[in-house]
């Protein structure tokens, strides 16, 4: 019987490999939200894995939130 909705703990070599893969994709320009969508992992987990991989996180793009209309 499958237990849908249950989270799976990612540990050891699997975690290190996932962190390395996500780190490489992030450094190639993928957004954290894109990595979340493609892996099914939570935002927090993806962010933690990127930090574990030693990736320097980019600043958030706040331009759309603070942009003023052009007159």
C-alpha positions as CSV (number, residue, x, y, z in Angstrom):
1,X,0.0,0.0,0.0
2,X,1.3,3.4,-1.0
3,X,1.3,6.1,1.7
4,X,0.6,9.3,-0.3
5,X,1.3,12.6,1.4
6,X,4.1,11.2,3.6
7,X,7.4,12.9,3.3
8,X,10.5,11.0,2.8
9,X,13.7,11.9,4.6
10,X,16.7,12.4,2.2
11,X,19.9,11.4,3.9
12,X,23.5,10.3,3.3
13,X,24.8,10.0,-0.2
14,X,21.4,10.6,-1.8
15,X,21.1,13.9,0.0
16,X,24.7,14.9,-1.0
17,X,24.0,14.0,-4.7
18,X,20.7,15.9,-4.8
19,X,22.4,18.9,-3.2
20,X,25.2,18.8,-5.8
21,X,22.7,18.4,-8.7
22,X,20.5,21.3,-7.4
23,X,23.6,23.4,-6.8
24,X,24.7,22.9,-10.4
25,X,21.3,23.8,-11.8
26,X,21.0,26.8,-9.6
27,X,24.4,28.1,-10.6
28,X,23.4,27.7,-14.3
29,X,20.5,30.1,-13.6
30,X,17.6,28.0,-12.4
31,X,15.4,29.7,-9.8
32,X,14.7,28.1,-6.5
33,X,11.0,27.9,-7.4
34,X,11.8,26.1,-10.6
35,X,13.9,23.6,-8.6
36,X,11.0,23.2,-6.2
37,X,8.6,22.5,-9.0
38,X,10.8,19.9,-10.7
39,X,11.8,18.0,-7.6
40,X,8.6,18.1,-5.6
41,X,10.7,19.2,-2.5
42,X,9.7,22.1,-0.3
43,X,11.2,25.6,-0.8
44,X,12.9,25.3,2.6
45,X,14.5,21.9,1.7
46,X,15.7,23.1,-1.7
47,X,17.2,26.3,0.0
48,X,18.9,24.1,2.7
49,X,20.3,21.8,0.1
50,X,21.7,24.7,-1.9
51,X,23.5,26.0,1.2
52,X,24.8,22.5,2.0
53,X,26.2,22.4,-1.6
54,X,28.1,25.7,-0.8
55,X,26.1,27.7,-3.3
56,X,26.0,31.5,-2.9
57,X,22.3,32.4,-3.1
58,X,21.3,35.2,-5.4
59,X,19.5,38.2,-4.1
60,X,15.7,38.1,-4.5
61,X,14.4,39.9,-7.6
62,X,12.3,42.5,-5.9
63,X,11.9,44.7,-9.0
64,X,8.3,43.6,-9.8
65,X,7.2,44.2,-6.2
66,X,8.6,47.7,-6.0
67,X,8.4,48.9,-9.6
68,X,6.7,52.1,-10.2
69,X,4.6,52.7,-13.4
70,X,6.4,54.4,-16.2
71,X,4.8,57.8,-17.0
